[in-house]
Amino acid sequence: MTADQLAERLGVVKTTMANKAGLINRTLELGIFEPELTRVAMLQQLIVDARMLPAELRDEARRRGLIPDLDALRAVA
């Protein structure tokens, strides 16, 4: 659903909806990538820069071999 469609269905102006969304994001300190608030199907299609992930997700990705352990590679070099 587009922002225009959502605003129309909610019966509000799109800019008002966007302003309220911004207020909610700032108040709850939400970032762009919030895995707990994202549908699994969307997460499966998502390509992200691992450097932007929370530390616990980066650590898990390293353990699974999905991303390189740069510290270990530097130690060898």
PyMOL Python script that loads the backbone (N, CA, C, O; Angstrom):
from pymol import cmd

cmd.read_pdbstr("""\
ATOM      1  N   MET A   1       0.854  -1.168   0.000  1.00  0.00           N
ATOM      2  CA  MET A   1       0.000   0.000   0.000  1.00  0.00           C
ATOM      3  C   MET A   1       0.902   1.234   0.000  1.00  0.00           C
ATOM      4  O   MET A   1       1.872   1.302   0.755  1.00  0.00           O
ATOM      5  N   THR A   2       0.581   2.190  -0.836  1.00  0.00           N
ATOM      6  CA  THR A   2       1.374   3.418  -0.885  1.00  0.00           C
ATOM      7  C   THR A   2       0.962   4.347   0.252  1.00  0.00           C
ATOM      8  O   THR A   2      -0.077   4.159   0.884  1.00  0.00           O
ATOM      9  N   ALA A   3       1.792   5.344   0.496  1.00  0.00           N
ATOM     10  CA  ALA A   3       1.482   6.333   1.536  1.00  0.00           C
ATOM     11  C   ALA A   3       0.188   7.075   1.191  1.00  0.00           C
ATOM     12  O   ALA A   3      -0.617   7.368   2.074  1.00  0.00           O
ATOM     13  N   ASP A   4      -0.005   7.375  -0.086  1.00  0.00           N
ATOM     14  CA  ASP A   4      -1.241   8.049  -0.508  1.00  0.00           C
ATOM     15  C   ASP A   4      -2.470   7.194  -0.203  1.00  0.00           C
ATOM     16  O   ASP A   4      -3.475   7.696   0.300  1.00  0.00           O
ATOM     17  N   GLN A   5      -2.379   5.902  -0.510  1.00  0.00           N
ATOM     18  CA  GLN A   5      -3.498   4.995  -0.258  1.00  0.00           C
ATOM     19  C   GLN A   5      -3.784   4.870   1.236  1.00  0.00           C
ATOM     20  O   GLN A   5      -4.942   4.878   1.655  1.00  0.00           O
ATOM     21  N   LEU A   6      -2.725   4.753   2.036  1.00  0.00           N
ATOM     22  CA  LEU A   6      -2.902   4.636   3.473  1.00  0.00           C
ATOM     23  C   LEU A   6      -3.542   5.896   4.057  1.00  0.00           C
ATOM     24  O   LEU A   6      -4.465   5.810   4.866  1.00  0.00           O
ATOM     25  N   ALA A   7      -3.057   7.048   3.650  1.00  0.00           N
ATOM     26  CA  ALA A   7      -3.614   8.314   4.137  1.00  0.00           C
ATOM     27  C   ALA A   7      -5.092   8.432   3.758  1.00  0.00           C
ATOM     28  O   ALA A   7      -5.919   8.873   4.556  1.00  0.00           O
ATOM     29  N   GLU A   8      -5.401   8.034   2.544  1.00  0.00           N
ATOM     30  CA  GLU A   8      -6.801   8.098   2.095  1.00  0.00           C
ATOM     31  C   GLU A   8      -7.682   7.186   2.944  1.00  0.00           C
ATOM     32  O   GLU A   8      -8.768   7.583   3.367  1.00  0.00           O
ATOM     33  N   ARG A   9      -7.216   5.972   3.190  1.00  0.00           N
ATOM     34  CA  ARG A   9      -8.012   5.031   3.989  1.00  0.00           C
ATOM     35  C   ARG A   9      -8.149   5.469   5.440  1.00  0.00           C
ATOM     36  O   ARG A   9      -9.159   5.197   6.088  1.00  0.00           O
ATOM     37  N   LEU A  10      -7.119   6.152   5.944  1.00  0.00           N
ATOM     38  CA  LEU A  10      -7.195   6.653   7.323  1.00  0.00           C
ATOM     39  C   LEU A  10      -7.961   7.959   7.421  1.00  0.00           C
ATOM     40  O   LEU A  10      -8.344   8.385   8.510  1.00  0.00           O
ATOM     41  N   GLY A  11      -8.182   8.593   6.279  1.00  0.00           N
ATOM     42  CA  GLY A  11      -8.913   9.849   6.261  1.00  0.00           C
ATOM     43  C   GLY A  11      -8.088  11.030   6.763  1.00  0.00           C
ATOM     44  O   GLY A  11      -8.620  11.955   7.377  1.00  0.00           O
ATOM     45  N   VAL A  12      -6.776  10.989   6.495  1.00  0.00           N
ATOM     46  CA  VAL A  12      -5.899  12.084   6.907  1.00  0.00           C
ATOM     47  C   VAL A  12      -5.085  12.554   5.709  1.00  0.00           C
ATOM     48  O   VAL A  12      -4.984  11.867   4.693  1.00  0.00           O
ATOM     49  N   VAL A  13      -4.508  13.741   5.856  1.00  0.00           N
ATOM     50  CA  VAL A  13      -3.614  14.263   4.828  1.00  0.00           C
ATOM     51  C   VAL A  13      -2.277  13.537   4.945  1.00  0.00           C
ATOM     52  O   VAL A  13      -1.817  13.252   6.050  1.00  0.00           O
ATOM     53  N   LYS A  14      -1.656  13.240   3.807  1.00  0.00           N
ATOM     54  CA  LYS A  14      -0.414  12.463   3.810  1.00  0.00           C
ATOM     55  C   LYS A  14       0.677  13.141   4.639  1.00  0.00           C
ATOM     56  O   LYS A  14       1.408  12.458   5.356  1.00  0.00           O
ATOM     57  N   THR A  15       0.804  14.456   4.558  1.00  0.00           N
ATOM     58  CA  THR A  15       1.850  15.143   5.333  1.00  0.00           C
ATOM     59  C   THR A  15       1.595  15.032   6.831  1.00  0.00           C
ATOM     60  O   THR A  15       2.540  14.914   7.610  1.00  0.00           O
ATOM     61  N   THR A  16       0.331  15.067   7.241  1.00  0.00           N
ATOM     62  CA  THR A  16       0.011  14.889   8.662  1.00  0.00           C
ATOM     63  C   THR A  16       0.407  13.490   9.114  1.00  0.00           C
ATOM     64  O   THR A  16       0.982  13.315  10.188  1.00  0.00           O
ATOM     65  N   MET A  17       0.097  12.501   8.294  1.00  0.00           N
ATOM     66  CA  MET A  17       0.449  11.126   8.610  1.00  0.00           C
ATOM     67  C   MET A  17       1.964  10.983   8.715  1.00  0.00           C
ATOM     68  O   MET A  17       2.461  10.332   9.634  1.00  0.00           O
ATOM     69  N   ALA A  18       2.700  11.582   7.787  1.00  0.00           N
ATOM     70  CA  ALA A  18       4.162  11.507   7.806  1.00  0.00           C
ATOM     71  C   ALA A  18       4.729  12.202   9.042  1.00  0.00           C
ATOM     72  O   ALA A  18       5.676  11.705   9.651  1.00  0.00           O
ATOM     73  N   ASN A  19       4.160  13.342   9.414  1.00  0.00           N
ATOM     74  CA  ASN A  19       4.624  14.056  10.610  1.00  0.00           C
ATOM     75  C   ASN A  19       4.397  13.223  11.866  1.00  0.00           C
ATOM     76  O   ASN A  19       5.264  13.164  12.738  1.00  0.00           O
ATOM     77  N   LYS A  20       3.248  12.586  11.960  1.00  0.00           N
ATOM     78  CA  LYS A  20       2.958  11.734  13.131  1.00  0.00           C
ATOM     79  C   LYS A  20       3.888  10.515  13.152  1.00  0.00           C
ATOM     80  O   LYS A  20       4.350  10.102  14.216  1.00  0.00           O
ATOM     81  N   ALA A  21       4.158   9.947  11.983  1.00  0.00           N
ATOM     82  CA  ALA A  21       5.078   8.813  11.913  1.00  0.00           C
ATOM     83  C   ALA A  21       6.465   9.233  12.386  1.00  0.00           C
ATOM     84  O   ALA A  21       7.123   8.487  13.111  1.00  0.00           O
ATOM     85  N   GLY A  22       6.914  10.415  11.984  1.00  0.00           N
ATOM     86  CA  GLY A  22       8.206  10.927  12.421  1.00  0.00           C
ATOM     87  C   GLY A  22       8.245  11.123  13.927  1.00  0.00           C
ATOM     88  O   GLY A  22       9.244  10.806  14.573  1.00  0.00           O
ATOM     89  N   LEU A  23       7.152  11.649  14.493  1.00  0.00           N
ATOM     90  CA  LEU A  23       7.071  11.846  15.944  1.00  0.00           C
ATOM     91  C   LEU A  23       7.157  10.500  16.672  1.00  0.00           C
ATOM     92  O   LEU A  23       7.861  10.374  17.674  1.00  0.00           O
ATOM     93  N   ILE A  24       6.447   9.513  16.167  1.00  0.00           N
ATOM     94  CA  ILE A  24       6.484   8.175  16.778  1.00  0.00           C
ATOM     95  C   ILE A  24       7.900   7.601  16.700  1.00  0.00           C
ATOM     96  O   ILE A  24       8.401   7.053  17.682  1.00  0.00           O
ATOM     97  N   ASN A  25       8.545   7.724  15.539  1.00  0.00           N
ATOM     98  CA  ASN A  25       9.909   7.207  15.385  1.00  0.00           C
ATOM     99  C   ASN A  25      10.873   7.866  16.362  1.00  0.00           C
ATOM    100  O   ASN A  25      11.685   7.185  16.989  1.00  0.00           O
ATOM    101  N   ARG A  26      10.789   9.181  16.493  1.00  0.00           N
ATOM    102  CA  ARG A  26      11.688   9.893  17.410  1.00  0.00           C
ATOM    103  C   ARG A  26      11.391   9.551  18.865  1.00  0.00           C
ATOM    104  O   ARG A  26      12.310   9.344  19.658  1.00  0.00           O
ATOM    105  N   THR A  27      10.111   9.490  19.215  1.00  0.00           N
ATOM    106  CA  THR A  27       9.719   9.209  20.598  1.00  0.00           C
ATOM    107  C   THR A  27      10.159   7.822  21.031  1.00  0.00           C
ATOM    108  O   THR A  27      10.659   7.643  22.141  1.00  0.00           O
ATOM    109  N   LEU A  28       9.975   6.838  20.157  1.00  0.00           N
ATOM    110  CA  LEU A  28      10.331   5.454  20.477  1.00  0.00           C
ATOM    111  C   LEU A  28      11.763   5.108  20.082  1.00  0.00           C
ATOM    112  O   LEU A  28      12.210   3.976  20.266  1.00  0.00           O
ATOM    113  N   GLU A  29      12.481   6.096  19.535  1.00  0.00           N
ATOM    114  CA  GLU A  29      13.861   5.902  19.090  1.00  0.00           C
ATOM    115  C   GLU A  29      13.988   4.711  18.142  1.00  0.00           C
ATOM    116  O   GLU A  29      14.861   3.858  18.299  1.00  0.00           O
ATOM    117  N   LEU A  30      13.102   4.678  17.164  1.00  0.00           N
ATOM    118  CA  LEU A  30      13.116   3.610  16.173  1.00  0.00           C
ATOM    119  C   LEU A  30      14.088   3.963  15.060  1.00  0.00           C
ATOM    120  O   LEU A  30      14.175   5.119  14.646  1.00  0.00           O
ATOM    121  N   GLY A  31      14.808   2.981  14.584  1.00  0.00           N
ATOM    122  CA  GLY A  31      15.720   3.178  13.471  1.00  0.00           C
ATOM    123  C   GLY A  31      15.105   2.676  12.186  1.00  0.00           C
ATOM    124  O   GLY A  31      13.941   2.276  12.139  1.00  0.00           O
ATOM    125  N   ILE A  32      15.916   2.708  11.147  1.00  0.00           N
ATOM    126  CA  ILE A  32      15.439   2.249   9.841  1.00  0.00           C
ATOM    127  C   ILE A  32      15.213   0.749   9.846  1.00  0.00           C
ATOM    128  O   ILE A  32      14.249   0.260   9.257  1.00  0.00           O
ATOM    129  N   PHE A  33      16.094   0.017  10.506  1.00  0.00           N
ATOM    130  CA  PHE A  33      16.015  -1.443  10.514  1.00  0.00           C
ATOM    131  C   PHE A  33      15.638  -1.914  11.907  1.00  0.00           C
ATOM    132  O   PHE A  33      16.478  -1.935  12.806  1.00  0.00           O
ATOM    133  N   GLU A  34      14.390  -2.289  12.088  1.00  0.00           N
ATOM    134  CA  GLU A  34      13.898  -2.799  13.364  1.00  0.00           C
ATOM    135  C   GLU A  34      13.352  -4.205  13.122  1.00  0.00           C
ATOM    136  O   GLU A  34      12.166  -4.365  12.833  1.00  0.00           O
ATOM    137  N   PRO A  35      14.210  -5.231  13.237  1.00  0.00           N
ATOM    138  CA  PRO A  35      13.777  -6.585  12.882  1.00  0.00           C
ATOM    139  C   PRO A  35      12.561  -7.066  13.664  1.00  0.00           C
ATOM    140  O   PRO A  35      11.754  -7.835  13.140  1.00  0.00           O
ATOM    141  N   GLU A  36      12.421  -6.628  14.901  1.00  0.00           N
ATOM    142  CA  GLU A  36      11.276  -7.074  15.713  1.00  0.00           C
ATOM    143  C   GLU A  36       9.946  -6.534  15.177  1.00  0.00           C
ATOM    144  O   GLU A  36       8.884  -7.077  15.482  1.00  0.00           O
ATOM    145  N   LEU A  37      10.007  -5.465  14.379  1.00  0.00           N
ATOM    146  CA  LEU A  37       8.792  -4.833  13.870  1.00  0.00           C
ATOM    147  C   LEU A  37       8.581  -5.077  12.378  1.00  0.00           C
ATOM    148  O   LEU A  37       7.723  -4.450  11.757  1.00  0.00           O
ATOM    149  N   THR A  38       9.358  -5.982  11.810  1.00  0.00           N
ATOM    150  CA  THR A  38       9.295  -6.225  10.377  1.00  0.00           C
ATOM    151  C   THR A  38       8.810  -7.644  10.099  1.00  0.00           C
ATOM    152  O   THR A  38       9.209  -8.596  10.770  1.00  0.00           O
ATOM    153  N   ARG A  39       7.946  -7.765   9.103  1.00  0.00           N
ATOM    154  CA  ARG A  39       7.455  -9.095   8.735  1.00  0.00           C
ATOM    155  C   ARG A  39       8.597  -9.976   8.257  1.00  0.00           C
ATOM    156  O   ARG A  39       9.536  -9.492   7.623  1.00  0.00           O
ATOM    157  N   VAL A  40       8.522 -11.256   8.556  1.00  0.00           N
ATOM    158  CA  VAL A  40       9.559 -12.216   8.176  1.00  0.00           C
ATOM    159  C   VAL A  40       9.757 -12.216   6.667  1.00  0.00           C
ATOM    160  O   VAL A  40      10.895 -12.253   6.199  1.00  0.00           O
ATOM    161  N   ALA A  41       8.678 -12.176   5.897  1.00  0.00           N
ATOM    162  CA  ALA A  41       8.783 -12.208   4.438  1.00  0.00           C
ATOM    163  C   ALA A  41       9.599 -11.020   3.927  1.00  0.00           C
ATOM    164  O   ALA A  41      10.359 -11.161   2.969  1.00  0.00           O
ATOM    165  N   MET A  42       9.452  -9.871   4.545  1.00  0.00           N
ATOM    166  CA  MET A  42      10.227  -8.699   4.128  1.00  0.00           C
ATOM    167  C   MET A  42      11.691  -8.859   4.521  1.00  0.00           C
ATOM    168  O   MET A  42      12.585  -8.497   3.756  1.00  0.00           O
ATOM    169  N   LEU A  43      11.935  -9.394   5.701  1.00  0.00           N
ATOM    170  CA  LEU A  43      13.308  -9.595   6.151  1.00  0.00           C
ATOM    171  C   LEU A  43      14.060 -10.551   5.240  1.00  0.00           C
ATOM    172  O   LEU A  43      15.257 -10.379   5.006  1.00  0.00           O
ATOM    173  N   GLN A  44      13.365 -11.554   4.728  1.00  0.00           N
ATOM    174  CA  GLN A  44      14.001 -12.539   3.854  1.00  0.00           C
ATOM    175  C   GLN A  44      14.429 -11.928   2.525  1.00  0.00           C
ATOM    176  O   GLN A  44      15.332 -12.450   1.871  1.00  0.00           O
ATOM    177  N   GLN A  45      13.802 -10.840   2.119  1.00  0.00           N
ATOM    178  CA  GLN A  45      14.131 -10.188   0.855  1.00  0.00           C
ATOM    179  C   GLN A  45      15.108  -9.036   1.034  1.00  0.00           C
ATOM    180  O   GLN A  45      15.562  -8.442   0.056  1.00  0.00           O
ATOM    181  N   LEU A  46      15.422  -8.731   2.247  1.00  0.00           N
ATOM    182  CA  LEU A  46      16.207  -7.544   2.568  1.00  0.00           C
ATOM    183  C   LEU A  46      17.695  -7.778   2.407  1.00  0.00           C
ATOM    184  O   LEU A  46      18.238  -8.779   2.873  1.00  0.00           O
ATOM    185  N   ILE A  47      18.337  -6.849   1.747  1.00  0.00           N
ATOM    186  CA  ILE A  47      19.791  -6.840   1.667  1.00  0.00           C
ATOM    187  C   ILE A  47      20.240  -5.648   2.496  1.00  0.00           C
ATOM    188  O   ILE A  47      19.827  -4.517   2.243  1.00  0.00           O
ATOM    189  N   VAL A  48      21.083  -5.904   3.481  1.00  0.00           N
ATOM    190  CA  VAL A  48      21.524  -4.825   4.361  1.00  0.00           C
ATOM    191  C   VAL A  48      23.045  -4.827   4.478  1.00  0.00           C
ATOM    192  O   VAL A  48      23.706  -5.841   4.254  1.00  0.00           O
ATOM    193  N   ASP A  49      23.565  -3.685   4.827  1.00  0.00           N
ATOM    194  CA  ASP A  49      24.982  -3.554   5.140  1.00  0.00           C
ATOM    195  C   ASP A  49      25.155  -4.058   6.563  1.00  0.00           C
ATOM    196  O   ASP A  49      24.594  -3.482   7.495  1.00  0.00           O
ATOM    197  N   ALA A  50      25.920  -5.119   6.740  1.00  0.00           N
ATOM    198  CA  ALA A  50      26.072  -5.745   8.057  1.00  0.00           C
ATOM    199  C   ALA A  50      26.603  -4.769   9.095  1.00  0.00           C
ATOM    200  O   ALA A  50      26.364  -4.948  10.289  1.00  0.00           O
ATOM    201  N   ARG A  51      27.319  -3.739   8.658  1.00  0.00           N
ATOM    202  CA  ARG A  51      27.839  -2.753   9.608  1.00  0.00           C
ATOM    203  C   ARG A  51      26.729  -1.959  10.279  1.00  0.00           C
ATOM    204  O   ARG A  51      26.947  -1.346  11.325  1.00  0.00           O
ATOM    205  N   MET A  52      25.546  -1.966   9.687  1.00  0.00           N
ATOM    206  CA  MET A  52      24.409  -1.212  10.233  1.00  0.00           C
ATOM    207  C   MET A  52      23.560  -2.051  11.189  1.00  0.00           C
ATOM    208  O   MET A  52      22.650  -1.525  11.828  1.00  0.00           O
ATOM    209  N   LEU A  53      23.844  -3.326  11.290  1.00  0.00           N
ATOM    210  CA  LEU A  53      23.071  -4.214  12.159  1.00  0.00           C
ATOM    211  C   LEU A  53      23.440  -4.017  13.623  1.00  0.00           C
ATOM    212  O   LEU A  53      24.564  -3.618  13.928  1.00  0.00           O
ATOM    213  N   PRO A  54      22.511  -4.290  14.529  1.00  0.00           N
ATOM    214  CA  PRO A  54      22.858  -4.280  15.951  1.00  0.00           C
ATOM    215  C   PRO A  54      23.968  -5.302  16.219  1.00  0.00           C
ATOM    216  O   PRO A  54      24.081  -6.303  15.512  1.00  0.00           O
ATOM    217  N   ALA A  55      24.778  -5.044  17.232  1.00  0.00           N
ATOM    218  CA  ALA A  55      25.947  -5.870  17.535  1.00  0.00           C
ATOM    219  C   ALA A  55      25.603  -7.351  17.661  1.00  0.00           C
ATOM    220  O   ALA A  55      26.343  -8.197  17.160  1.00  0.00           O
ATOM    221  N   GLU A  56      24.495  -7.677  18.319  1.00  0.00           N
ATOM    222  CA  GLU A  56      24.162  -9.094  18.506  1.00  0.00           C
ATOM    223  C   GLU A  56      23.858  -9.789  17.184  1.00  0.00           C
ATOM    224  O   GLU A  56      24.146 -10.976  17.034  1.00  0.00           O
ATOM    225  N   LEU A  57      23.282  -9.072  16.226  1.00  0.00           N
ATOM    226  CA  LEU A  57      23.023  -9.672  14.914  1.00  0.00           C
ATOM    227  C   LEU A  57      24.313  -9.828  14.120  1.00  0.00           C
ATOM    228  O   LEU A  57      24.496 -10.827  13.425  1.00  0.00           O
ATOM    229  N   ARG A  58      25.220  -8.836  14.219  1.00  0.00           N
ATOM    230  CA  ARG A  58      26.521  -8.960  13.549  1.00  0.00           C
ATOM    231  C   ARG A  58      27.286 -10.161  14.095  1.00  0.00           C
ATOM    232  O   ARG A  58      27.876 -10.930  13.336  1.00  0.00           O
ATOM    233  N   ASP A  59      27.271 -10.313  15.419  1.00  0.00           N
ATOM    234  CA  ASP A  59      27.977 -11.444  16.038  1.00  0.00           C
ATOM    235  C   ASP A  59      27.406 -12.779  15.568  1.00  0.00           C
ATOM    236  O   ASP A  59      28.155 -13.711  15.276  1.00  0.00           O
ATOM    237  N   GLU A  60      26.095 -12.866  15.496  1.00  0.00           N
ATOM    238  CA  GLU A  60      25.456 -14.106  15.029  1.00  0.00           C
ATOM    239  C   GLU A  60      25.800 -14.368  13.568  1.00  0.00           C
ATOM    240  O   GLU A  60      26.066 -15.509  13.189  1.00  0.00           O
ATOM    241  N   ALA A  61      25.798 -13.328  12.751  1.00  0.00           N
ATOM    242  CA  ALA A  61      26.156 -13.489  11.337  1.00  0.00           C
ATOM    243  C   ALA A  61      27.597 -13.967  11.201  1.00  0.00           C
ATOM    244  O   ALA A  61      27.892 -14.784  10.329  1.00  0.00           O
ATOM    245  N   ARG A  62      28.500 -13.470  12.048  1.00  0.00           N
ATOM    246  CA  ARG A  62      29.898 -13.933  12.025  1.00  0.00           C
ATOM    247  C   ARG A  62      29.974 -15.404  12.423  1.00  0.00           C
ATOM    248  O   ARG A  62      30.674 -16.188  11.783  1.00  0.00           O
ATOM    249  N   ARG A  63      29.249 -15.778  13.487  1.00  0.00           N
ATOM    250  CA  ARG A  63      29.263 -17.171  13.951  1.00  0.00           C
ATOM    251  C   ARG A  63      28.771 -18.122  12.859  1.00  0.00           C
ATOM    252  O   ARG A  63      29.271 -19.239  12.723  1.00  0.00           O
ATOM    253  N   ARG A  64      27.787 -17.665  12.087  1.00  0.00           N
ATOM    254  CA  ARG A  64      27.238 -18.506  11.017  1.00  0.00           C
ATOM    255  C   ARG A  64      28.061 -18.460   9.746  1.00  0.00           C
ATOM    256  O   ARG A  64      27.780 -19.188   8.794  1.00  0.00           O
ATOM    257  N   GLY A  65      29.075 -17.610   9.723  1.00  0.00           N
ATOM    258  CA  GLY A  65      29.919 -17.484   8.536  1.00  0.00           C
ATOM    259  C   GLY A  65      29.281 -16.682   7.420  1.00  0.00           C
ATOM    260  O   GLY A  65      29.700 -16.786   6.268  1.00  0.00           O
ATOM    261  N   LEU A  66      28.274 -15.885   7.742  1.00  0.00           N
ATOM    262  CA  LEU A  66      27.594 -15.086   6.725  1.00  0.00           C
ATOM    263  C   LEU A  66      28.363 -13.828   6.376  1.00  0.00           C
ATOM    264  O   LEU A  66      28.255 -13.314   5.263  1.00  0.00           O
ATOM    265  N   ILE A  67      29.141 -13.334   7.327  1.00  0.00           N
ATOM    266  CA  ILE A  67      29.998 -12.181   7.086  1.00  0.00           C
ATOM    267  C   ILE A  67      31.373 -12.500   7.658  1.00  0.00           C
ATOM    268  O   ILE A  67      31.493 -13.286   8.598  1.00  0.00           O
ATOM    269  N   PRO A  68      32.410 -11.889   7.091  1.00  0.00           N
ATOM    270  CA  PRO A  68      33.750 -12.199   7.583  1.00  0.00           C
ATOM    271  C   PRO A  68      34.014 -11.568   8.947  1.00  0.00           C
ATOM    272  O   PRO A  68      33.450 -10.529   9.289  1.00  0.00           O
ATOM    273  N   ASP A  69      34.876 -12.213   9.710  1.00  0.00           N
ATOM    274  CA  ASP A  69      35.333 -11.668  10.987  1.00  0.00           C
ATOM    275  C   ASP A  69      36.587 -10.855  10.681  1.00  0.00           C
ATOM    276  O   ASP A  69      37.688 -11.404  10.621  1.00  0.00           O
ATOM    277  N   LEU A  70      36.423  -9.559  10.491  1.00  0.00           N
ATOM    278  CA  LEU A  70      37.520  -8.705  10.064  1.00  0.00           C
ATOM    279  C   LEU A  70      38.635  -8.645  11.098  1.00  0.00           C
ATOM    280  O   LEU A  70      39.807  -8.557  10.732  1.00  0.00           O
ATOM    281  N   ASP A  71      38.293  -8.692  12.377  1.00  0.00           N
ATOM    282  CA  ASP A  71      39.325  -8.671  13.419  1.00  0.00           C
ATOM    283  C   ASP A  71      40.240  -9.896  13.285  1.00  0.00           C
ATOM    284  O   ASP A  71      41.460  -9.780  13.398  1.00  0.00           O
ATOM    285  N   ALA A  72      39.649 -11.050  13.047  1.00  0.00           N
ATOM    286  CA  ALA A  72      40.444 -12.272  12.894  1.00  0.00           C
ATOM    287  C   ALA A  72      41.308 -12.186  11.629  1.00  0.00           C
ATOM    288  O   ALA A  72      42.461 -12.618  11.640  1.00  0.00           O
ATOM    289  N   LEU A  73      40.765 -11.638  10.553  1.00  0.00           N
ATOM    290  CA  LEU A  73      41.524 -11.505   9.312  1.00  0.00           C
ATOM    291  C   LEU A  73      42.687 -10.532   9.479  1.00  0.00           C
ATOM    292  O   LEU A  73      43.771 -10.768   8.945  1.00  0.00           O
ATOM    293  N   ARG A  74      42.475  -9.441  10.214  1.00  0.00           N
ATOM    294  CA  ARG A  74      43.535  -8.483  10.472  1.00  0.00           C
ATOM    295  C   ARG A  74      44.651  -9.103  11.316  1.00  0.00           C
ATOM    296  O   ARG A  74      45.829  -8.816  11.102  1.00  0.00           O
ATOM    297  N   ALA A  75      44.280  -9.943  12.261  1.00  0.00           N
ATOM    298  CA  ALA A  75      45.271 -10.576  13.138  1.00  0.00           C
ATOM    299  C   ALA A  75      46.197 -11.493  12.333  1.00  0.00           C
ATOM    300  O   ALA A  75      47.373 -11.634  12.670  1.00  0.00           O
ATOM    301  N   VAL A  76      45.686 -12.102  11.295  1.00  0.00           N
ATOM    302  CA  VAL A  76      46.459 -13.019  10.475  1.00  0.00           C
ATOM    303  C   VAL A  76      47.381 -12.249   9.530  1.00  0.00           C
ATOM    304  O   VAL A  76      48.491 -12.694   9.236  1.00  0.00           O
ATOM    305  N   ALA A  77      46.920 -11.108   9.064  1.00  0.00           N
ATOM    306  CA  ALA A  77      47.668 -10.327   8.043  1.00  0.00           C
ATOM    307  C   ALA A  77      48.912  -9.680   8.575  1.00  0.00           C
ATOM    308  O   ALA A  77      49.623  -9.004   7.832  1.00  0.00           O
TER     309      ALA A  77
END
""", "prot")
cmd.dss("prot")
cmd.show_as("cartoon", "prot")
cmd.util.cbc("prot")
cmd.orient("prot")
